[in-house]
Amino acid sequence: MIFRTTPIEELVTLLPDSVSYLMRAGIKCIACGEPVWGTIESAAQEKGIPSDRIEQIVADLNGMLLAAASEGTGCR
């Protein structure tokens, strides 16, 4: 399960497809080469994303994780 407190590095290892999702959600640090330290929440807050949107991002990521696990792809 993915939480607000999940480290970005762990998220990307667990769910590689999360990189493109995070970019679309406005967390572009992964694509532009900034360090990916910190949690989903801290990265989102640095980009000015409000708390309710962070909750939606986490919910979306958990949906992606569930789908990847059921398909047997994109989830390590």
N, CA, C and O atoms as a Maestro MAE file, in Angstrom:
{
 s_m_m2io_version
 :::
 2.0.0
}

f_m_ct {
 s_m_title
 :::
 protein
 m_atom[304] {
  # First column is atom index #
  i_m_mmod_type
  r_m_x_coord
  r_m_y_coord
  r_m_z_coord
  i_m_residue_number
  s_m_chain_name
  s_m_pdb_residue_name
  s_m_pdb_atom_name
  i_m_atomic_number
  :::
  1 25 0.843 -1.180 0.000 1 A "MET " " N  " 7
  2 3 0.000 0.000 0.000 1 A "MET " " CA " 6
  3 2 0.885 1.239 0.000 1 A "MET " " C  " 6
  4 15 1.964 1.246 0.592 1 A "MET " " O  " 8
  5 25 0.424 2.262 -0.656 2 A "ILE " " N  " 7
  6 3 1.147 3.526 -0.773 2 A "ILE " " CA " 6
  7 2 0.479 4.545 0.147 2 A "ILE " " C  " 6
  8 15 -0.747 4.625 0.228 2 A "ILE " " O  " 8
  9 25 1.314 5.318 0.835 3 A "PHE " " N  " 7
  10 3 0.828 6.341 1.766 3 A "PHE " " CA " 6
  11 2 1.463 7.681 1.420 3 A "PHE " " C  " 6
  12 15 2.396 7.750 0.621 3 A "PHE " " O  " 8
  13 25 0.952 8.735 2.026 4 A "ARG " " N  " 7
  14 3 1.544 10.065 1.852 4 A "ARG " " CA " 6
  15 2 3.013 10.054 2.264 4 A "ARG " " C  " 6
  16 15 3.834 10.792 1.719 4 A "ARG " " O  " 8
  17 25 3.324 9.207 3.230 5 A "THR " " N  " 7
  18 3 4.667 9.143 3.799 5 A "THR " " CA " 6
  19 2 5.599 8.165 3.072 5 A "THR " " C  " 6
  20 15 6.735 7.953 3.496 5 A "THR " " O  " 8
  21 25 5.115 7.579 1.988 6 A "THR " " N  " 7
  22 3 5.958 6.669 1.213 6 A "THR " " CA " 6
  23 2 7.074 7.469 0.544 6 A "THR " " C  " 6
  24 15 6.805 8.457 -0.140 6 A "THR " " O  " 8
  25 25 8.319 7.051 0.736 7 A "PRO " " N  " 7
  26 3 9.419 7.742 0.057 7 A "PRO " " CA " 6
  27 2 9.303 7.605 -1.465 7 A "PRO " " C  " 6
  28 15 8.933 6.547 -1.976 7 A "PRO " " O  " 8
  29 25 9.619 8.676 -2.172 8 A "ILE " " N  " 7
  30 3 9.546 8.676 -3.637 8 A "ILE " " CA " 6
  31 2 10.401 7.544 -4.212 8 A "ILE " " C  " 6
  32 15 9.966 6.834 -5.119 8 A "ILE " " O  " 8
  33 25 11.600 7.380 -3.693 9 A "GLU " " N  " 7
  34 3 12.498 6.336 -4.199 9 A "GLU " " CA " 6
  35 2 11.847 4.954 -4.075 9 A "GLU " " C  " 6
  36 15 11.943 4.138 -4.992 9 A "GLU " " O  " 8
  37 25 11.192 4.694 -2.955 10 A "GLU " " N  " 7
  38 3 10.495 3.419 -2.746 10 A "GLU " " CA " 6
  39 2 9.317 3.284 -3.709 10 A "GLU " " C  " 6
  40 15 9.083 2.212 -4.266 10 A "GLU " " O  " 8
  41 25 8.580 4.370 -3.901 11 A "LEU " " N  " 7
  42 3 7.431 4.364 -4.800 11 A "LEU " " CA " 6
  43 2 7.855 3.997 -6.220 11 A "LEU " " C  " 6
  44 15 7.224 3.158 -6.863 11 A "LEU " " O  " 8
  45 25 8.912 4.621 -6.703 12 A "VAL " " N  " 7
  46 3 9.366 4.390 -8.071 12 A "VAL " " CA " 6
  47 2 9.866 2.953 -8.250 12 A "VAL " " C  " 6
  48 15 9.683 2.354 -9.310 12 A "VAL " " O  " 8
  49 25 10.489 2.414 -7.223 13 A "THR " " N  " 7
  50 3 10.940 1.025 -7.276 13 A "THR " " CA " 6
  51 2 9.743 0.076 -7.296 13 A "THR " " C  " 6
  52 15 9.721 -0.893 -8.054 13 A "THR " " O  " 8
  53 25 8.763 0.361 -6.467 14 A "LEU " " N  " 7
  54 3 7.564 -0.471 -6.355 14 A "LEU " " CA " 6
  55 2 6.676 -0.358 -7.587 14 A "LEU " " C  " 6
  56 15 6.121 -1.353 -8.055 14 A "LEU " " O  " 8
  57 25 6.544 0.858 -8.109 15 A "LEU " " N  " 7
  58 3 5.606 1.131 -9.191 15 A "LEU " " CA " 6
  59 2 6.254 2.065 -10.214 15 A "LEU " " C  " 6
  60 15 6.034 3.275 -10.165 15 A "LEU " " O  " 8
  61 25 7.040 1.528 -11.127 16 A "PRO " " N  " 7
  62 3 7.746 2.379 -12.094 16 A "PRO " " CA " 6
  63 2 6.837 3.324 -12.884 16 A "PRO " " C  " 6
  64 15 7.258 4.421 -13.249 16 A "PRO " " O  " 8
  65 25 5.607 2.914 -13.148 17 A "ASP " " N  " 7
  66 3 4.678 3.775 -13.882 17 A "ASP " " CA " 6
  67 2 4.292 5.030 -13.098 17 A "ASP " " C  " 6
  68 15 3.679 5.944 -13.649 17 A "ASP " " O  " 8
  69 25 4.647 5.073 -11.827 18 A "SER " " N  " 7
  70 3 4.311 6.243 -11.020 18 A "SER " " CA " 6
  71 2 5.050 7.490 -11.494 18 A "SER " " C  " 6
  72 15 4.583 8.604 -11.257 18 A "SER " " O  " 8
  73 25 6.189 7.325 -12.156 19 A "VAL " " N  " 7
  74 3 6.968 8.482 -12.612 19 A "VAL " " CA " 6
  75 2 6.138 9.345 -13.549 19 A "VAL " " C  " 6
  76 15 6.037 10.554 -13.346 19 A "VAL " " O  " 8
  77 25 5.544 8.745 -14.569 20 A "SER " " N  " 7
  78 3 4.744 9.539 -15.516 20 A "SER " " CA " 6
  79 2 3.488 10.097 -14.851 20 A "SER " " C  " 6
  80 15 3.061 11.207 -15.168 20 A "SER " " O  " 8
  81 25 2.899 9.340 -13.936 21 A "TYR " " N  " 7
  82 3 1.724 9.848 -13.224 21 A "TYR " " CA " 6
  83 2 2.102 11.078 -12.392 21 A "TYR " " C  " 6
  84 15 1.406 12.092 -12.433 21 A "TYR " " O  " 8
  85 25 3.194 10.991 -11.643 22 A "LEU " " N  " 7
  86 3 3.613 12.118 -10.810 22 A "LEU " " CA " 6
  87 2 3.911 13.343 -11.658 22 A "LEU " " C  " 6
  88 15 3.611 14.465 -11.252 22 A "LEU " " O  " 8
  89 25 4.497 13.141 -12.829 23 A "MET " " N  " 7
  90 3 4.759 14.264 -13.732 23 A "MET " " CA " 6
  91 2 3.451 14.936 -14.136 23 A "MET " " C  " 6
  92 15 3.349 16.162 -14.112 23 A "MET " " O  " 8
  93 25 2.454 14.138 -14.506 24 A "ARG " " N  " 7
  94 3 1.154 14.698 -14.891 24 A "ARG " " CA " 6
  95 2 0.467 15.385 -13.716 24 A "ARG " " C  " 6
  96 15 -0.303 16.327 -13.904 24 A "ARG " " O  " 8
  97 25 0.749 14.910 -12.503 25 A "ALA " " N  " 7
  98 3 0.130 15.482 -11.302 25 A "ALA " " CA " 6
  99 2 0.833 16.763 -10.845 25 A "ALA " " C  " 6
  100 15 0.387 17.413 -9.899 25 A "ALA " " O  " 8
  101 25 1.933 17.127 -11.517 26 A "GLY " " N  " 7
  102 3 2.623 18.361 -11.171 26 A "GLY " " CA " 6
  103 2 3.855 18.167 -10.312 26 A "GLY " " C  " 6
  104 15 4.472 19.145 -9.890 26 A "GLY " " O  " 8
  105 25 4.224 16.927 -10.046 27 A "ILE " " N  " 7
  106 3 5.434 16.633 -9.284 27 A "ILE " " CA " 6
  107 2 6.485 16.222 -10.306 27 A "ILE " " C  " 6
  108 15 6.712 15.035 -10.544 27 A "ILE " " O  " 8
  109 25 7.116 17.214 -10.900 28 A "LYS " " N  " 7
  110 3 8.007 16.974 -12.032 28 A "LYS " " CA " 6
  111 2 9.456 16.778 -11.630 28 A "LYS " " C  " 6
  112 15 10.323 16.682 -12.499 28 A "LYS " " O  " 8
  113 25 9.742 16.716 -10.348 29 A "CYS " " N  " 7
  114 3 11.131 16.634 -9.899 29 A "CYS " " CA " 6
  115 2 11.859 15.423 -10.461 29 A "CYS " " C  " 6
  116 15 13.068 15.480 -10.689 29 A "CYS " " O  " 8
  117 25 11.160 14.356 -10.683 30 A "ILE " " N  " 7
  118 3 11.785 13.139 -11.179 30 A "ILE " " CA " 6
  119 2 12.280 13.354 -12.613 30 A "ILE " " C  " 6
  120 15 13.370 12.904 -12.967 30 A "ILE " " O  " 8
  121 25 11.503 14.022 -13.415 31 A "ALA " " N  " 7
  122 3 11.844 14.207 -14.826 31 A "ALA " " CA " 6
  123 2 12.931 15.255 -15.039 31 A "ALA " " C  " 6
  124 15 13.731 15.139 -15.967 31 A "ALA " " O  " 8
  125 25 12.965 16.268 -14.193 32 A "CYS " " N  " 7
  126 3 13.917 17.352 -14.436 32 A "CYS " " CA " 6
  127 2 15.255 17.113 -13.767 32 A "CYS " " C  " 6
  128 15 16.161 17.939 -13.883 32 A "CYS " " O  " 8
  129 25 15.392 16.007 -13.076 33 A "GLY " " N  " 7
  130 3 16.689 15.646 -12.526 33 A "GLY " " CA " 6
  131 2 16.942 16.101 -11.105 33 A "GLY " " C  " 6
  132 15 18.023 15.855 -10.570 33 A "GLY " " O  " 8
  133 25 15.973 16.762 -10.470 34 A "GLU " " N  " 7
  134 3 16.128 17.102 -9.063 34 A "GLU " " CA " 6
  135 2 16.185 15.809 -8.254 34 A "GLU " " C  " 6
  136 15 15.658 14.788 -8.695 34 A "GLU " " O  " 8
  137 25 16.806 15.833 -7.097 35 A "PRO " " N  " 7
  138 3 16.836 14.624 -6.273 35 A "PRO " " CA " 6
  139 2 15.429 14.163 -5.924 35 A "PRO " " C  " 6
  140 15 14.519 14.980 -5.784 35 A "PRO " " O  " 8
  141 25 15.255 12.874 -5.787 36 A "VAL " " N  " 7
  142 3 13.932 12.321 -5.475 36 A "VAL " " CA " 6
  143 2 13.838 11.929 -4.002 36 A "VAL " " C  " 6
  144 15 13.102 11.008 -3.647 36 A "VAL " " O  " 8
  145 25 14.573 12.616 -3.160 37 A "TRP " " N  " 7
  146 3 14.509 12.346 -1.734 37 A "TRP " " CA " 6
  147 2 13.180 12.842 -1.194 37 A "TRP " " C  " 6
  148 15 12.547 13.721 -1.779 37 A "TRP " " O  " 8
  149 25 12.774 12.285 -0.102 38 A "GLY " " N  " 7
  150 3 11.559 12.733 0.551 38 A "GLY " " CA " 6
  151 2 10.379 11.843 0.227 38 A "GLY " " C  " 6
  152 15 10.497 10.835 -0.469 38 A "GLY " " O  " 8
  153 25 9.260 12.243 0.744 39 A "THR " " N  " 7
  154 3 8.032 11.471 0.604 39 A "THR " " CA " 6
  155 2 7.144 12.062 -0.488 39 A "THR " " C  " 6
  156 15 7.396 13.155 -0.995 39 A "THR " " O  " 8
  157 25 6.116 11.322 -0.831 40 A "ILE " " N  " 7
  158 3 5.129 11.837 -1.785 40 A "ILE " " CA " 6
  159 2 4.590 13.172 -1.270 40 A "ILE " " C  " 6
  160 15 4.490 14.147 -2.015 40 A "ILE " " O  " 8
  161 25 4.251 13.195 0.000 41 A "GLU " " N  " 7
  162 3 3.684 14.401 0.597 41 A "GLU " " CA " 6
  163 2 4.657 15.581 0.542 41 A "GLU " " C  " 6
  164 15 4.265 16.681 0.153 41 A "GLU " " O  " 8
  165 25 5.906 15.370 0.920 42 A "SER " " N  " 7
  166 3 6.854 16.486 0.930 42 A "SER " " CA " 6
  167 2 7.130 16.990 -0.485 42 A "SER " " C  " 6
  168 15 7.244 18.197 -0.702 42 A "SER " " O  " 8
  169 25 7.238 16.076 -1.447 43 A "ALA " " N  " 7
  170 3 7.460 16.484 -2.833 43 A "ALA " " CA " 6
  171 2 6.273 17.283 -3.357 43 A "ALA " " C  " 6
  172 15 6.453 18.284 -4.052 43 A "ALA " " O  " 8
  173 25 5.073 16.847 -3.029 44 A "ALA " " N  " 7
  174 3 3.874 17.555 -3.471 44 A "ALA " " CA " 6
  175 2 3.771 18.925 -2.809 44 A "ALA " " C  " 6
  176 15 3.429 19.910 -3.464 44 A "ALA " " O  " 8
  177 25 4.064 18.988 -1.521 45 A "GLN " " N  " 7
  178 3 4.004 20.268 -0.817 45 A "GLN " " CA " 6
  179 2 5.012 21.262 -1.378 45 A "GLN " " C  " 6
  180 15 4.720 22.454 -1.476 45 A "GLN " " O  " 8
  181 25 6.205 20.776 -1.749 46 A "GLU " " N  " 7
  182 3 7.213 21.657 -2.344 46 A "GLU " " CA " 6
  183 2 6.722 22.267 -3.647 46 A "GLU " " C  " 6
  184 15 7.151 23.359 -4.020 46 A "GLU " " O  " 8
  185 25 5.835 21.580 -4.338 47 A "LYS " " N  " 7
  186 3 5.279 22.072 -5.597 47 A "LYS " " CA " 6
  187 2 3.976 22.844 -5.379 47 A "LYS " " C  " 6
  188 15 3.337 23.270 -6.341 47 A "LYS " " O  " 8
  189 25 3.580 23.024 -4.102 48 A "GLY " " N  " 7
  190 3 2.391 23.810 -3.793 48 A "GLY " " CA " 6
  191 2 1.076 23.069 -3.962 48 A "GLY " " C  " 6
  192 15 0.024 23.696 -4.086 48 A "GLY " " O  " 8
  193 25 1.121 21.761 -3.968 49 A "ILE " " N  " 7
  194 3 -0.096 20.959 -4.147 49 A "ILE " " CA " 6
  195 2 -0.828 20.869 -2.814 49 A "ILE " " C  " 6
  196 15 -0.222 20.507 -1.805 49 A "ILE " " O  " 8
  197 25 -2.128 21.193 -2.789 50 A "PRO " " N  " 7
  198 3 -2.889 21.180 -1.537 50 A "PRO " " CA " 6
  199 2 -3.132 19.761 -1.004 50 A "PRO " " C  " 6
  200 15 -3.051 18.776 -1.737 50 A "PRO " " O  " 8
  201 25 -3.425 19.698 0.273 51 A "SER " " N  " 7
  202 3 -3.587 18.425 0.981 51 A "SER " " CA " 6
  203 2 -4.642 17.517 0.363 51 A "SER " " C  " 6
  204 15 -4.424 16.311 0.252 51 A "SER " " O  " 8
  205 25 -5.779 18.072 -0.042 52 A "ASP " " N  " 7
  206 3 -6.828 17.225 -0.614 52 A "ASP " " CA " 6
  207 2 -6.384 16.617 -1.945 52 A "ASP " " C  " 6
  208 15 -6.759 15.491 -2.270 52 A "ASP " " O  " 8
  209 25 -5.597 17.352 -2.704 53 A "ARG " " N  " 7
  210 3 -5.070 16.817 -3.970 53 A "ARG " " CA " 6
  211 2 -4.021 15.732 -3.706 53 A "ARG " " C  " 6
  212 15 -3.927 14.761 -4.458 53 A "ARG " " O  " 8
  213 25 -3.237 15.897 -2.643 54 A "ILE " " N  " 7
  214 3 -2.263 14.867 -2.273 54 A "ILE " " CA " 6
  215 2 -2.984 13.565 -1.945 54 A "ILE " " C  " 6
  216 15 -2.535 12.487 -2.333 54 A "ILE " " O  " 8
  217 25 -4.090 13.665 -1.237 55 A "GLU " " N  " 7
  218 3 -4.892 12.472 -0.925 55 A "GLU " " CA " 6
  219 2 -5.363 11.789 -2.199 55 A "GLU " " C  " 6
  220 15 -5.355 10.561 -2.283 55 A "GLU " " O  " 8
  221 25 -5.774 12.573 -3.189 56 A "GLN " " N  " 7
  222 3 -6.224 12.002 -4.458 56 A "GLN " " CA " 6
  223 2 -5.070 11.342 -5.198 56 A "GLN " " C  " 6
  224 15 -5.234 10.278 -5.795 56 A "GLN " " O  " 8
  225 25 -3.913 11.971 -5.158 57 A "ILE " " N  " 7
  226 3 -2.729 11.392 -5.799 57 A "ILE " " CA " 6
  227 2 -2.409 10.037 -5.178 57 A "ILE " " C  " 6
  228 15 -2.158 9.066 -5.893 57 A "ILE " " O  " 8
  229 25 -2.419 9.971 -3.856 58 A "VAL " " N  " 7
  230 3 -2.141 8.703 -3.161 58 A "VAL " " CA " 6
  231 2 -3.189 7.651 -3.520 58 A "VAL " " C  " 6
  232 15 -2.850 6.489 -3.743 58 A "VAL " " O  " 8
  233 25 -4.448 8.049 -3.575 59 A "ALA " " N  " 7
  234 3 -5.513 7.111 -3.949 59 A "ALA " " CA " 6
  235 2 -5.307 6.609 -5.379 59 A "ALA " " C  " 6
  236 15 -5.467 5.419 -5.649 59 A "ALA " " O  " 8
  237 25 -4.956 7.506 -6.286 60 A "ASP " " N  " 7
  238 3 -4.700 7.114 -7.675 60 A "ASP " " CA " 6
  239 2 -3.527 6.140 -7.764 60 A "ASP " " C  " 6
  240 15 -3.588 5.145 -8.486 60 A "ASP " " O  " 8
  241 25 -2.455 6.438 -7.021 61 A "LEU " " N  " 7
  242 3 -1.288 5.561 -7.026 61 A "LEU " " CA " 6
  243 2 -1.629 4.178 -6.487 61 A "LEU " " C  " 6
  244 15 -1.150 3.172 -7.011 61 A "LEU " " O  " 8
  245 25 -2.446 4.120 -5.450 62 A "ASN " " N  " 7
  246 3 -2.875 2.822 -4.919 62 A "ASN " " CA " 6
  247 2 -3.721 2.066 -5.935 62 A "ASN " " C  " 6
  248 15 -3.635 0.841 -6.026 62 A "ASN " " O  " 8
  249 25 -4.529 2.779 -6.692 63 A "GLY " " N  " 7
  250 3 -5.298 2.150 -7.762 63 A "GLY " " CA " 6
  251 2 -4.383 1.591 -8.841 63 A "GLY " " C  " 6
  252 15 -4.613 0.496 -9.356 63 A "GLY " " O  " 8
  253 25 -3.355 2.341 -9.178 64 A "MET " " N  " 7
  254 3 -2.382 1.865 -10.165 64 A "MET " " CA " 6
  255 2 -1.635 0.637 -9.646 64 A "MET " " C  " 6
  256 15 -1.375 -0.303 -10.397 64 A "MET " " O  " 8
  257 25 -1.294 0.651 -8.370 65 A "LEU " " N  " 7
  258 3 -0.587 -0.475 -7.763 65 A "LEU " " CA " 6
  259 2 -1.449 -1.727 -7.787 65 A "LEU " " C  " 6
  260 15 -0.964 -2.812 -8.111 65 A "LEU " " O  " 8
  261 25 -2.704 -1.586 -7.451 66 A "LEU " " N  " 7
  262 3 -3.641 -2.709 -7.463 66 A "LEU " " CA " 6
  263 2 -3.794 -3.258 -8.877 66 A "LEU " " C  " 6
  264 15 -3.779 -4.472 -9.079 66 A "LEU " " O  " 8
  265 25 -3.942 -2.366 -9.855 67 A "ALA " " N  " 7
  266 3 -4.087 -2.796 -11.247 67 A "ALA " " CA " 6
  267 2 -2.829 -3.512 -11.734 67 A "ALA " " C  " 6
  268 15 -2.917 -4.540 -12.407 67 A "ALA " " O  " 8
  269 25 -1.665 -2.970 -11.395 68 A "ALA " " N  " 7
  270 3 -0.406 -3.582 -11.821 68 A "ALA " " CA " 6
  271 2 -0.237 -4.958 -11.183 68 A "ALA " " C  " 6
  272 15 0.239 -5.891 -11.829 68 A "ALA " " O  " 8
  273 25 -0.621 -5.081 -9.928 69 A "ALA " " N  " 7
  274 3 -0.499 -6.367 -9.231 69 A "ALA " " CA " 6
  275 2 -1.452 -7.403 -9.844 69 A "ALA " " C  " 6
  276 15 -1.094 -8.574 -9.972 69 A "ALA " " O  " 8
  277 25 -2.641 -6.980 -10.215 70 A "SER " " N  " 7
  278 3 -3.602 -7.923 -10.785 70 A "SER " " CA " 6
  279 2 -3.209 -8.340 -12.207 70 A "SER " " C  " 6
  280 15 -3.529 -9.441 -12.656 70 A "SER " " O  " 8
  281 25 -2.505 -7.432 -12.908 71 A "GLU " " N  " 7
  282 3 -2.046 -7.752 -14.267 71 A "GLU " " CA " 6
  283 2 -0.707 -8.473 -14.244 71 A "GLU " " C  " 6
  284 15 -0.310 -9.100 -15.226 71 A "GLU " " O  " 8
  285 25 -0.019 -8.378 -13.116 72 A "GLY " " N  " 7
  286 3 1.293 -8.993 -13.009 72 A "GLY " " CA " 6
  287 2 2.381 -8.221 -13.714 72 A "GLY " " C  " 6
  288 15 3.437 -8.772 -14.027 72 A "GLY " " O  " 8
  289 25 2.126 -6.917 -13.972 73 A "THR " " N  " 7
  290 3 3.126 -6.084 -14.643 73 A "THR " " CA " 6
  291 2 3.292 -4.775 -13.901 73 A "THR " " C  " 6
  292 15 2.391 -4.338 -13.186 73 A "THR " " O  " 8
  293 25 4.448 -4.150 -14.072 74 A "GLY " " N  " 7
  294 3 4.676 -2.811 -13.547 74 A "GLY " " CA " 6
  295 2 4.737 -2.725 -12.054 74 A "GLY " " C  " 6
  296 15 4.747 -1.621 -11.510 74 A "GLY " " O  " 8
  297 25 4.777 -3.826 -11.373 75 A "CYS " " N  " 7
  298 3 4.809 -3.837 -9.910 75 A "CYS " " CA " 6
  299 2 5.880 -4.810 -9.475 75 A "CYS " " C  " 6
  300 15 5.891 -5.971 -9.885 75 A "CYS " " O  " 8
  301 25 6.777 -4.328 -8.643 76 A "ARG " " N  " 7
  302 3 7.867 -5.193 -8.187 76 A "ARG " " CA " 6
  303 2 7.724 -5.526 -6.736 76 A "ARG " " C  " 6
  304 15 8.555 -6.245 -6.182 76 A "ARG " " O  " 8
  :::
 }
 m_bond[303] {
  # First column is bond index #
  i_m_from
  i_m_to
  i_m_order
  :::
  1 1 2 1
  2 2 3 1
  3 3 4 2
  4 3 5 1
  5 5 6 1
  6 6 7 1
  7 7 8 2
  8 7 9 1
  9 9 10 1
  10 10 11 1
  11 11 12 2
  12 11 13 1
  13 13 14 1
  14 14 15 1
  15 15 16 2
  16 15 17 1
  17 17 18 1
  18 18 19 1
  19 19 20 2
  20 19 21 1
  21 21 22 1
  22 22 23 1
  23 23 24 2
  24 23 25 1
  25 25 26 1
  26 26 27 1
  27 27 28 2
  28 27 29 1
  29 29 30 1
  30 30 31 1
  31 31 32 2
  32 31 33 1
  33 33 34 1
  34 34 35 1
  35 35 36 2
  36 35 37 1
  37 37 38 1
  38 38 39 1
  39 39 40 2
  40 39 41 1
  41 41 42 1
  42 42 43 1
  43 43 44 2
  44 43 45 1
  45 45 46 1
  46 46 47 1
  47 47 48 2
  48 47 49 1
  49 49 50 1
  50 50 51 1
  51 51 52 2
  52 51 53 1
  53 53 54 1
  54 54 55 1
  55 55 56 2
  56 55 57 1
  57 57 58 1
  58 58 59 1
  59 59 60 2
  60 59 61 1
  61 61 62 1
  62 62 63 1
  63 63 64 2
  64 63 65 1
  65 65 66 1
  66 66 67 1
  67 67 68 2
  68 67 69 1
  69 69 70 1
  70 70 71 1
  71 71 72 2
  72 71 73 1
  73 73 74 1
  74 74 75 1
  75 75 76 2
  76 75 77 1
  77 77 78 1
  78 78 79 1
  79 79 80 2
  80 79 81 1
  81 81 82 1
  82 82 83 1
  83 83 84 2
  84 83 85 1
  85 85 86 1
  86 86 87 1
  87 87 88 2
  88 87 89 1
  89 89 90 1
  90 90 91 1
  91 91 92 2
  92 91 93 1
  93 93 94 1
  94 94 95 1
  95 95 96 2
  96 95 97 1
  97 97 98 1
  98 98 99 1
  99 99 100 2
  100 99 101 1
  101 101 102 1
  102 102 103 1
  103 103 104 2
  104 103 105 1
  105 105 106 1
  106 106 107 1
  107 107 108 2
  108 107 109 1
  109 109 110 1
  110 110 111 1
  111 111 112 2
  112 111 113 1
  113 113 114 1
  114 114 115 1
  115 115 116 2
  116 115 117 1
  117 117 118 1
  118 118 119 1
  119 119 120 2
  120 119 121 1
  121 121 122 1
  122 122 123 1
  123 123 124 2
  124 123 125 1
  125 125 126 1
  126 126 127 1
  127 127 128 2
  128 127 129 1
  129 129 130 1
  130 130 131 1
  131 131 132 2
  132 131 133 1
  133 133 134 1
  134 134 135 1
  135 135 136 2
  136 135 137 1
  137 137 138 1
  138 138 139 1
  139 139 140 2
  140 139 141 1
  141 141 142 1
  142 142 143 1
  143 143 144 2
  144 143 145 1
  145 145 146 1
  146 146 147 1
  147 147 148 2
  148 147 149 1
  149 149 150 1
  150 150 151 1
  151 151 152 2
  152 151 153 1
  153 153 154 1
  154 154 155 1
  155 155 156 2
  156 155 157 1
  157 157 158 1
  158 158 159 1
  159 159 160 2
  160 159 161 1
  161 161 162 1
  162 162 163 1
  163 163 164 2
  164 163 165 1
  165 165 166 1
  166 166 167 1
  167 167 168 2
  168 167 169 1
  169 169 170 1
  170 170 171 1
  171 171 172 2
  172 171 173 1
  173 173 174 1
  174 174 175 1
  175 175 176 2
  176 175 177 1
  177 177 178 1
  178 178 179 1
  179 179 180 2
  180 179 181 1
  181 181 182 1
  182 182 183 1
  183 183 184 2
  184 183 185 1
  185 185 186 1
  186 186 187 1
  187 187 188 2
  188 187 189 1
  189 189 190 1
  190 190 191 1
  191 191 192 2
  192 191 193 1
  193 193 194 1
  194 194 195 1
  195 195 196 2
  196 195 197 1
  197 197 198 1
  198 198 199 1
  199 199 200 2
  200 199 201 1
  201 201 202 1
  202 202 203 1
  203 203 204 2
  204 203 205 1
  205 205 206 1
  206 206 207 1
  207 207 208 2
  208 207 209 1
  209 209 210 1
  210 210 211 1
  211 211 212 2
  212 211 213 1
  213 213 214 1
  214 214 215 1
  215 215 216 2
  216 215 217 1
  217 217 218 1
  218 218 219 1
  219 219 220 2
  220 219 221 1
  221 221 222 1
  222 222 223 1
  223 223 224 2
  224 223 225 1
  225 225 226 1
  226 226 227 1
  227 227 228 2
  228 227 229 1
  229 229 230 1
  230 230 231 1
  231 231 232 2
  232 231 233 1
  233 233 234 1
  234 234 235 1
  235 235 236 2
  236 235 237 1
  237 237 238 1
  238 238 239 1
  239 239 240 2
  240 239 241 1
  241 241 242 1
  242 242 243 1
  243 243 244 2
  244 243 245 1
  245 245 246 1
  246 246 247 1
  247 247 248 2
  248 247 249 1
  249 249 250 1
  250 250 251 1
  251 251 252 2
  252 251 253 1
  253 253 254 1
  254 254 255 1
  255 255 256 2
  256 255 257 1
  257 257 258 1
  258 258 259 1
  259 259 260 2
  260 259 261 1
  261 261 262 1
  262 262 263 1
  263 263 264 2
  264 263 265 1
  265 265 266 1
  266 266 267 1
  267 267 268 2
  268 267 269 1
  269 269 270 1
  270 270 271 1
  271 271 272 2
  272 271 273 1
  273 273 274 1
  274 274 275 1
  275 275 276 2
  276 275 277 1
  277 277 278 1
  278 278 279 1
  279 279 280 2
  280 279 281 1
  281 281 282 1
  282 282 283 1
  283 283 284 2
  284 283 285 1
  285 285 286 1
  286 286 287 1
  287 287 288 2
  288 287 289 1
  289 289 290 1
  290 290 291 1
  291 291 292 2
  292 291 293 1
  293 293 294 1
  294 294 295 1
  295 295 296 2
  296 295 297 1
  297 297 298 1
  298 298 299 1
  299 299 300 2
  300 299 301 1
  301 301 302 1
  302 302 303 1
  303 303 304 2
  :::
 }
}
